[in-house]
Amino acid sequence: MRIGNRTFDGHTYIMGILNVTDDSFSDGGKYSGIDAALRRAEQMIAEGADVIDVGGESTRPGYTQVPAEVEIARVVPVIEKIKTNFDVPVSVDTYKSEVCRAAAEAGADMINDIWGFKYDKSMAKTAAELHMSACLAHNRETAEYNDFVNDVIADLNESVKIAKNAGVTEIMVDPGVGFAKTYGQNIEIIRRIGELEKTGYPVLLGVSRKSVIGLTLGTDVSERLEGTMAASVWAAVRGCLFVRVHDIKENKRAIMMAERIMGK
């Protein structure tokens, strides 16, 4: 898969999370200033991040939607600074086409849409026009399924179809852990993550510090590193192209060790 000026294939890569919001569930406010965000981006790159994912709206459980203009004001200056100072692909974590367009004009290479192009009907066309890669996450209004994993795959196939019909060519899918899923369903989709290859596209797993880890281990958000690393190793074993994480160095090392054991 190509993102910006890089091609990713054959390994499990790191998408580093850079939240420039005041209310993200685990690091709200830490990187909301441009200088702090740029320092964090530099640190993530030094620790081995392959893509930086910039988000201007928290999508934690019970989140409050912010206007597109607020989101744009948060992410655009950060994206511009990153692209000016570093040679790294940048993704923008948004489901609004206005934010997608502004981010692309600032230099973003990929759109990471938690609604898989189904929330904003202009998103797929916008991404195609701007020649952006896309990460399409699974989501739906309610956690009601007939055949859970196959329903997730079917929903993702619909997102892929929307993207392809609009002209988006570089596509990755994400099972959407934490979105419209019970605890048990989150565990199941992680366990069966390899089945998402049925979509025909690379897979990203985003579990970092999420409640599924806290509920499993009985830990708060500050003590979920080991659970995140375990999920990252599992993603590597099951052939995921990317993991999306907060803690770069630790997850990178865990994946490197797993891949060496696997002979990669």
Secondary structure, 3 states (H helix, E strand, C coil): CEECCEECCCCCEEEEEEECCCCCCCCCCCCCCHHHHHHHHHHHHHHCCCEEEEECCCCCCCCCCCCHHHHHHHHHHHHHHHHHHCCCCEEEECCCHHHHHHHHHHCCCEEEECCCCCCCCCHHHHHHHCCCEEEEECCCCCCCCCCHHHHHHHHHHHHHHHHHHHCCCCEEEECCCCCCCCHHHHHHHHHCHHHHHHHCCCEEECCCCCHHHHHHHCCCHHHCHHHHHHHHHHHHHCCCCEEEECCHHHHHHHHHHHHHHHCC
